Amino acid sequence: MAERSLLDRLGTLDTNTVSDALDFLGLPGATFGIRPLWNCPKIVGRASTIKLGTKADGQQKAHIITPVIAGIDTDDRVLVITGAPEGISCWGDIIANAAQFKRVRGTVIDGVSRDIEGSESIGYPVYGRGITMISARNRLAQLSAGEPIHFSGVVVRQDDFVIADRCGTAFVPQDRVEEVIELGERIARRQDAMVQAVRAGRPVADVMHDKEFDAIKEKQA
């Protein structure tokens, strides 16, 4: 199936539904605490992974993340960043402008951002754990890019699928994405029907019974 179709289909779901699909399939991918840092829109795209760490004396002069942004040549990328010590920013308004120019869809950080008003002013989505004023300059180095990273308890690989909204951030392994989306679509249909059943007066204890969710796994939705 074409990648663009997969991204479009994933974009019709929300993180709650994707998390449920991952649960049903026994897959890690849902995270906790990675939320929008301004009132930004949903992000759906493919992961460009970046690992940061504490900068040693004499280590690289290039600013973190900028080489990754410079190398992007498609419009499906989401920057997925980890490794910064607590309280140290790994995102700001200048690189937000550079990322937007390269048509990056957004940034998710297992850490914190500064200059969040700058990202907000250009409509660039940033998700993370919080906001700081402390700069990365002379504190952080880029250790790797395009390699598997540990992000909020989940292993994320280059080109995995990313979805982030007001409820959080989830990652879908690229080799399981069709399965997760198909199950997510069934979950969404079943849950919409359950809402309508409750609104029509069916007892909620019946609607929420485990057998209703078992039916999803058995492809009865």
Contacts in CASP RR format, 6 or more apart in sequence:
PFRMAT RR
TARGET T0000
AUTHOR 0000-0000-0000
METHOD contacts of the structure
MODEL  1
MAERSLLDRLGTLDTNTVSDALDFLGLPGATFGIRPLWNCPKIVGRASTI
KLGTKADGQQKAHIITPVIAGIDTDDRVLVITGAPEGISCWGDIIANAAQ
FKRVRGTVIDGVSRDIEGSESIGYPVYGRGITMISARNRLAQLSAGEPIH
FSGVVVRQDDFVIADRCGTAFVPQDRVEEVIELGERIARRQDAMVQAVRA
GRPVADVMHDKEFDAIKEKQA
1 178 0 8 1.000
3 46 0 8 1.000
3 76 0 8 1.000
6 161 0 8 1.000
6 177 0 8 1.000
6 178 0 8 1.000
6 181 0 8 1.000
7 44 0 8 1.000
7 45 0 8 1.000
7 46 0 8 1.000
7 76 0 8 1.000
7 161 0 8 1.000
9 181 0 8 1.000
9 185 0 8 1.000
10 18 0 8 1.000
10 44 0 8 1.000
10 45 0 8 1.000
10 161 0 8 1.000
10 163 0 8 1.000
10 172 0 8 1.000
10 177 0 8 1.000
10 181 0 8 1.000
11 42 0 8 1.000
11 44 0 8 1.000
11 163 0 8 1.000
12 185 0 8 1.000
12 188 0 8 1.000
13 163 0 8 1.000
13 181 0 8 1.000
13 184 0 8 1.000
13 185 0 8 1.000
13 188 0 8 1.000
14 42 0 8 1.000
14 163 0 8 1.000
14 165 0 8 1.000
14 167 0 8 1.000
15 30 0 8 1.000
15 163 0 8 1.000
15 164 0 8 1.000
15 165 0 8 1.000
15 167 0 8 1.000
15 168 0 8 1.000
15 169 0 8 1.000
15 170 0 8 1.000
16 167 0 8 1.000
17 184 0 8 1.000
17 187 0 8 1.000
17 188 0 8 1.000
17 191 0 8 1.000
18 30 0 8 1.000
18 163 0 8 1.000
18 170 0 8 1.000
18 172 0 8 1.000
18 180 0 8 1.000
18 184 0 8 1.000
19 29 0 8 1.000
19 30 0 8 1.000
19 170 0 8 1.000
20 184 0 8 1.000
20 187 0 8 1.000
21 180 0 8 1.000
21 181 0 8 1.000
21 183 0 8 1.000
21 184 0 8 1.000
21 187 0 8 1.000
22 28 0 8 1.000
22 29 0 8 1.000
22 30 0 8 1.000
22 170 0 8 1.000
22 172 0 8 1.000
22 180 0 8 1.000
23 30 0 8 1.000
24 183 0 8 1.000
24 187 0 8 1.000
24 216 0 8 1.000
24 217 0 8 1.000
25 176 0 8 1.000
25 179 0 8 1.000
25 180 0 8 1.000
25 183 0 8 1.000
27 172 0 8 1.000
27 173 0 8 1.000
27 176 0 8 1.000
27 180 0 8 1.000
28 153 0 8 1.000
28 154 0 8 1.000
28 155 0 8 1.000
29 154 0 8 1.000
29 170 0 8 1.000
29 171 0 8 1.000
29 172 0 8 1.000
30 154 0 8 1.000
30 170 0 8 1.000
31 110 0 8 1.000
31 151 0 8 1.000
31 152 0 8 1.000
31 153 0 8 1.000
31 154 0 8 1.000
31 168 0 8 1.000
31 169 0 8 1.000
31 170 0 8 1.000
31 171 0 8 1.000
32 152 0 8 1.000
32 168 0 8 1.000
33 128 0 8 1.000
33 129 0 8 1.000
33 152 0 8 1.000
33 168 0 8 1.000
33 169 0 8 1.000
34 108 0 8 1.000
34 109 0 8 1.000
34 110 0 8 1.000
34 127 0 8 1.000
34 128 0 8 1.000
34 129 0 8 1.000
34 152 0 8 1.000
34 164 0 8 1.000
34 168 0 8 1.000
34 169 0 8 1.000
35 127 0 8 1.000
35 128 0 8 1.000
35 166 0 8 1.000
35 167 0 8 1.000
35 168 0 8 1.000
35 169 0 8 1.000
36 125 0 8 1.000
36 126 0 8 1.000
36 127 0 8 1.000
36 128 0 8 1.000
36 164 0 8 1.000
36 165 0 8 1.000
36 166 0 8 1.000
37 113 0 8 1.000
37 116 0 8 1.000
37 119 0 8 1.000
37 126 0 8 1.000
37 127 0 8 1.000
37 128 0 8 1.000
37 130 0 8 1.000
37 131 0 8 1.000
38 116 0 8 1.000
38 117 0 8 1.000
38 119 0 8 1.000
38 120 0 8 1.000
38 126 0 8 1.000
39 120 0 8 1.000
40 119 0 8 1.000
40 120 0 8 1.000
40 123 0 8 1.000
40 124 0 8 1.000
40 125 0 8 1.000
40 126 0 8 1.000
40 127 0 8 1.000
41 125 0 8 1.000
42 125 0 8 1.000
42 163 0 8 1.000
42 164 0 8 1.000
42 165 0 8 1.000
43 78 0 8 1.000
43 105 0 8 1.000
43 106 0 8 1.000
43 108 0 8 1.000
43 125 0 8 1.000
43 127 0 8 1.000
43 162 0 8 1.000
43 163 0 8 1.000
43 164 0 8 1.000
43 165 0 8 1.000
44 78 0 8 1.000
44 105 0 8 1.000
44 161 0 8 1.000
44 162 0 8 1.000
44 163 0 8 1.000
44 164 0 8 1.000
45 76 0 8 1.000
45 77 0 8 1.000
45 78 0 8 1.000
45 105 0 8 1.000
45 161 0 8 1.000
45 162 0 8 1.000
45 163 0 8 1.000
46 76 0 8 1.000
46 77 0 8 1.000
46 78 0 8 1.000
46 159 0 8 1.000
46 160 0 8 1.000
46 161 0 8 1.000
46 162 0 8 1.000
46 174 0 8 1.000
47 78 0 8 1.000
47 80 0 8 1.000
47 156 0 8 1.000
47 157 0 8 1.000
47 158 0 8 1.000
47 159 0 8 1.000
47 160 0 8 1.000
47 161 0 8 1.000
47 162 0 8 1.000
47 171 0 8 1.000
48 68 0 8 1.000
48 72 0 8 1.000
48 77 0 8 1.000
48 78 0 8 1.000
48 79 0 8 1.000
48 80 0 8 1.000
48 104 0 8 1.000
48 145 0 8 1.000
48 146 0 8 1.000
48 158 0 8 1.000
49 80 0 8 1.000
49 144 0 8 1.000
49 145 0 8 1.000
49 146 0 8 1.000
49 147 0 8 1.000
49 148 0 8 1.000
49 149 0 8 1.000
49 156 0 8 1.000
49 157 0 8 1.000
49 158 0 8 1.000
50 64 0 8 1.000
50 65 0 8 1.000
50 68 0 8 1.000
50 79 0 8 1.000
50 80 0 8 1.000
50 81 0 8 1.000
50 82 0 8 1.000
50 142 0 8 1.000
50 144 0 8 1.000
50 145 0 8 1.000
50 146 0 8 1.000
50 149 0 8 1.000
51 82 0 8 1.000
51 83 0 8 1.000
51 142 0 8 1.000
51 143 0 8 1.000
51 144 0 8 1.000
51 145 0 8 1.000
51 147 0 8 1.000
51 149 0 8 1.000
52 64 0 8 1.000
52 81 0 8 1.000
52 82 0 8 1.000
52 83 0 8 1.000
52 84 0 8 1.000
52 90 0 8 1.000
52 136 0 8 1.000
52 140 0 8 1.000
52 141 0 8 1.000
52 142 0 8 1.000
52 143 0 8 1.000
53 83 0 8 1.000
53 84 0 8 1.000
53 85 0 8 1.000
53 140 0 8 1.000
53 141 0 8 1.000
53 142 0 8 1.000
53 143 0 8 1.000
54 85 0 8 1.000
54 139 0 8 1.000
54 140 0 8 1.000
54 141 0 8 1.000
55 138 0 8 1.000
55 139 0 8 1.000
55 140 0 8 1.000
55 141 0 8 1.000
56 141 0 8 1.000
59 141 0 8 1.000
60 141 0 8 1.000
60 142 0 8 1.000
62 142 0 8 1.000
63 95 0 8 1.000
63 136 0 8 1.000
63 137 0 8 1.000
64 90 0 8 1.000
64 136 0 8 1.000
64 140 0 8 1.000
64 141 0 8 1.000
64 142 0 8 1.000
65 79 0 8 1.000
65 81 0 8 1.000
65 90 0 8 1.000
65 91 0 8 1.000
65 95 0 8 1.000
65 142 0 8 1.000
66 95 0 8 1.000
66 98 0 8 1.000
67 142 0 8 1.000
67 145 0 8 1.000
68 79 0 8 1.000
68 142 0 8 1.000
68 145 0 8 1.000
68 146 0 8 1.000
69 79 0 8 1.000
69 95 0 8 1.000
69 98 0 8 1.000
69 99 0 8 1.000
69 102 0 8 1.000
69 104 0 8 1.000
70 102 0 8 1.000
71 102 0 8 1.000
72 102 0 8 1.000
72 103 0 8 1.000
72 104 0 8 1.000
73 102 0 8 1.000
74 103 0 8 1.000
75 103 0 8 1.000
75 105 0 8 1.000
76 105 0 8 1.000
77 102 0 8 1.000
77 103 0 8 1.000
77 104 0 8 1.000
77 105 0 8 1.000
78 104 0 8 1.000
78 105 0 8 1.000
78 106 0 8 1.000
78 107 0 8 1.000
78 108 0 8 1.000
78 162 0 8 1.000
78 164 0 8 1.000
79 99 0 8 1.000
79 104 0 8 1.000
79 106 0 8 1.000
79 107 0 8 1.000
79 108 0 8 1.000
80 107 0 8 1.000
80 108 0 8 1.000
80 149 0 8 1.000
80 151 0 8 1.000
80 156 0 8 1.000
80 162 0 8 1.000
80 171 0 8 1.000
81 90 0 8 1.000
81 91 0 8 1.000
81 107 0 8 1.000
81 108 0 8 1.000
81 109 0 8 1.000
81 110 0 8 1.000
81 111 0 8 1.000
82 109 0 8 1.000
82 110 0 8 1.000
82 111 0 8 1.000
82 149 0 8 1.000
82 150 0 8 1.000
82 151 0 8 1.000
82 152 0 8 1.000
83 90 0 8 1.000
83 110 0 8 1.000
83 111 0 8 1.000
83 143 0 8 1.000
83 149 0 8 1.000
84 90 0 8 1.000
84 109 0 8 1.000
84 111 0 8 1.000
84 112 0 8 1.000
84 136 0 8 1.000
84 140 0 8 1.000
85 139 0 8 1.000
85 140 0 8 1.000
86 111 0 8 1.000
86 112 0 8 1.000
87 111 0 8 1.000
87 112 0 8 1.000
87 132 0 8 1.000
87 134 0 8 1.000
88 112 0 8 1.000
88 132 0 8 1.000
88 134 0 8 1.000
88 135 0 8 1.000
88 136 0 8 1.000
88 139 0 8 1.000
88 140 0 8 1.000
89 112 0 8 1.000
89 113 0 8 1.000
89 114 0 8 1.000
89 115 0 8 1.000
89 132 0 8 1.000
89 133 0 8 1.000
89 134 0 8 1.000
89 135 0 8 1.000
89 136 0 8 1.000
90 109 0 8 1.000
90 111 0 8 1.000
90 112 0 8 1.000
90 113 0 8 1.000
90 136 0 8 1.000
90 140 0 8 1.000
91 107 0 8 1.000
91 109 0 8 1.000
91 113 0 8 1.000
91 114 0 8 1.000
91 115 0 8 1.000
91 119 0 8 1.000
91 126 0 8 1.000
92 113 0 8 1.000
92 114 0 8 1.000
92 115 0 8 1.000
92 116 0 8 1.000
92 118 0 8 1.000
92 119 0 8 1.000
93 115 0 8 1.000
93 117 0 8 1.000
93 118 0 8 1.000
93 119 0 8 1.000
93 121 0 8 1.000
94 115 0 8 1.000
96 107 0 8 1.000
96 115 0 8 1.000
96 118 0 8 1.000
96 119 0 8 1.000
96 122 0 8 1.000
96 124 0 8 1.000
96 126 0 8 1.000
97 122 0 8 1.000
97 124 0 8 1.000
99 106 0 8 1.000
99 107 0 8 1.000
99 124 0 8 1.000
100 122 0 8 1.000
100 123 0 8 1.000
100 124 0 8 1.000
105 125 0 8 1.000
106 124 0 8 1.000
106 125 0 8 1.000
106 126 0 8 1.000
106 127 0 8 1.000
107 113 0 8 1.000
107 124 0 8 1.000
107 125 0 8 1.000
107 126 0 8 1.000
107 127 0 8 1.000
108 126 0 8 1.000
108 127 0 8 1.000
108 128 0 8 1.000
108 151 0 8 1.000
108 162 0 8 1.000
108 164 0 8 1.000
108 169 0 8 1.000
109 126 0 8 1.000
109 127 0 8 1.000
109 128 0 8 1.000
109 129 0 8 1.000
110 128 0 8 1.000
110 129 0 8 1.000
110 151 0 8 1.000
110 152 0 8 1.000
111 128 0 8 1.000
111 129 0 8 1.000
111 130 0 8 1.000
112 128 0 8 1.000
112 129 0 8 1.000
112 130 0 8 1.000
112 131 0 8 1.000
112 132 0 8 1.000
113 119 0 8 1.000
113 126 0 8 1.000
113 128 0 8 1.000
113 130 0 8 1.000
113 131 0 8 1.000
113 132 0 8 1.000
114 131 0 8 1.000
114 132 0 8 1.000
114 133 0 8 1.000
114 134 0 8 1.000
114 135 0 8 1.000
116 126 0 8 1.000
116 131 0 8 1.000
118 124 0 8 1.000
119 125 0 8 1.000
119 126 0 8 1.000
125 164 0 8 1.000
127 164 0 8 1.000
127 168 0 8 1.000
127 169 0 8 1.000
128 169 0 8 1.000
146 158 0 8 1.000
147 158 0 8 1.000
148 155 0 8 1.000
148 156 0 8 1.000
148 157 0 8 1.000
148 158 0 8 1.000
149 155 0 8 1.000
149 156 0 8 1.000
150 156 0 8 1.000
151 171 0 8 1.000
152 169 0 8 1.000
154 171 0 8 1.000
156 171 0 8 1.000
157 173 0 8 1.000
157 174 0 8 1.000
159 174 0 8 1.000
160 171 0 8 1.000
160 172 0 8 1.000
160 173 0 8 1.000
160 174 0 8 1.000
161 171 0 8 1.000
161 172 0 8 1.000
161 173 0 8 1.000
161 174 0 8 1.000
161 177 0 8 1.000
162 169 0 8 1.000
162 170 0 8 1.000
162 171 0 8 1.000
162 172 0 8 1.000
163 169 0 8 1.000
163 170 0 8 1.000
163 172 0 8 1.000
164 170 0 8 1.000
172 180 0 8 1.000
172 181 0 8 1.000
183 216 0 8 1.000
186 216 0 8 1.000
186 219 0 8 1.000
186 221 0 8 1.000
187 216 0 8 1.000
187 221 0 8 1.000
189 221 0 8 1.000
190 212 0 8 1.000
190 213 0 8 1.000
190 215 0 8 1.000
190 216 0 8 1.000
190 221 0 8 1.000
193 221 0 8 1.000
194 207 0 8 1.000
194 208 0 8 1.000
194 212 0 8 1.000
197 207 0 8 1.000
198 204 0 8 1.000
198 207 0 8 1.000
215 221 0 8 1.000
END
